[in-house]
Amino acid sequence: MVTGAADEPRVNGEAVVDDGELRMLDQRLLVTGLTGRAVLAGRTVRIDDMTGVANGGRVQARAQAELDA
């Protein structure tokens, strides 16, 4: 759900990824088998236990970020 003013939006909800893929051609990076969840709360984005395989090696990520307007 998106609320707030156009110049200061607030996003609340979650995004679930199951067997996703990320390609960054300029970095020659391919991440496959992405599985995990991101929670969005106001200006905070939190990634809970995202896993996958990056260029053949297993990766795991957890992160939290505050978004600027």
C-alpha positions in Angstrom: 0.0 0.0 0.0 1.3 3.5 -0.9 0.2 6.4 1.2 1.5 10.0 1.9 2.1 12.9 -0.4 3.5 12.5 -3.9 6.8 14.1 -2.8 6.9 12.0 0.3 5.4 8.6 -0.4 5.2 5.8 2.3 5.1 2.2 1.2 3.9 -0.6 3.4 3.7 -4.2 2.6 6.0 -7.1 1.6 7.5 -8.6 -1.5 8.2 -12.4 -1.7 10.6 -13.8 -4.2 10.6 -17.5 -5.0 13.1 -18.8 -7.6 13.8 -15.3 -8.9 16.7 -14.1 -11.1 18.8 -11.0 -11.1 21.1 -10.0 -14.0 23.5 -7.1 -13.9 25.1 -7.2 -17.4 27.6 -4.3 -16.8 28.9 -6.1 -13.7 28.8 -9.6 -15.3 26.7 -10.8 -12.3 24.0 -13.5 -12.5 22.1 -14.5 -9.4 19.6 -17.4 -9.8 17.3 -19.3 -7.5 16.6 -16.1 -5.4 14.3 -16.9 -2.5 13.4 -14.5 0.3 11.2 -11.7 1.5 11.5 -7.9 1.7 9.3 -5.9 4.1 8.5 -2.3 3.3 7.4 0.0 6.2 7.2 3.7 5.6 10.7 4.6 4.4 12.3 1.4 5.7 13.1 -1.6 3.5 14.2 -4.8 5.3 15.4 -7.9 3.5 14.9 -11.0 5.5 17.2 -14.0 4.7 17.5 -13.7 0.9 19.4 -16.6 -0.6 20.5 -17.6 -4.1 23.4 -18.6 -6.3 25.7 -15.8 -7.7 27.9 -16.8 -10.6 28.0 -20.4 -9.3 28.5 -19.6 -5.5 25.8 -19.6 -2.8 24.9 -16.2 -1.4 22.8 -15.1 1.6 21.8 -11.6 2.4 20.0 -9.7 5.2 19.8 -5.9 5.1 17.9 -2.9 6.2 17.8 0.5 4.5 16.2 3.9 5.0 14.9 5.5 1.8 15.3 9.3 1.1 12.6 11.3 -0.6 
